C-alpha cells in the first residue's frame, strides 16, 4: 500500500495535484482502495468487481474520520502480537 501511495504522490507532484487522498486500482475481478489514516498508516480494502466504488470510498473516509486516531502502527503490532500467542 505504501508503494501505491508513493507512486501516486510521484505522479501528482509534477502536475501540482496536491495531496493524495486515495488510490483506486481497477482489476479484472475487482478493485483495490488505499487511503491514509494517521501517523503514516494506510488502510487498504479489496473488493470484487460488483462493488459500488463511490460507496466504498465514502465508507472508508467515514471510518478514517471516526477511528483514524486509534488505527495506528502500534495498535496493529499489538494485535499481531496477541495473535501469535
N, C-alpha and C positions, 0 to 999 in steps of 0.2 A: 504494500500500500504506500509506503513512504517513497518508493521509486516512482510510482504513478504521480504522486503529488509533486515530487521534484521535477519530473518531466513536464507537468502542467505549468509549474512556475517558470521553467526554462522557455516554454512556448509563449507564455504570457508577457514576459519581460520585454522582448524586442518590439512588441506592439503596444506597450503601455496599457496592458489589460488589467493591471492591478492585482489585488489579492485573489488567490484561487479559493473558491468556497466549496467546490465539489467536482469530482471527476466521475463521469459515467462512461462505461465501456459497453458497447453493444456487441454481444457474442452471437454465434449462430443459434445457440439454445438458451440465451438468457442475457442478463445484464450484471455488471459489477459496479457498485457505487462506492466511492471513497470520499469521506468528508473529515475535516479536522474536528477535534474535540477540545482538549486543553493540554497544556504542558507539552505540546508537540505530539500528543496522542492522535491516533486516527481511528475511525470506525469504518469497516468495510462490510458490505452486505452483497450477497449474491442472490439473484432471483432467477426464475425461469422466464421464458420468452413471453408469457402471458401477463406479466406484472404491469401494473399501471405506473409508468416511470415517474410521472408527476407526483403521485401519491406516495411512492416510496421515498422520493427526495424530501417531500414535505414532512413525512413522519420521522425521517432521520433528523431533520433540522429541529423538530419538536423535542425529540429525545435528547439531543445535544443541549438544547436550552434548559431542559428540566434536570438532566443528570450529568451534564458535562463536567462539572467540578468534581464529581465523585468518581468518574471513569478515568482514572489516572494510571500511569505505568506501575506505580507502587501497588495499587489495588490488584491489577492484573497479575503481578508477580506473587502477591499474597494468595490469590485464588489458585494459581497454578501450583504453588507450594502445598496447598491444602489437598489438591487432587492427588499429588504424588504420595501422600501418606497412606 
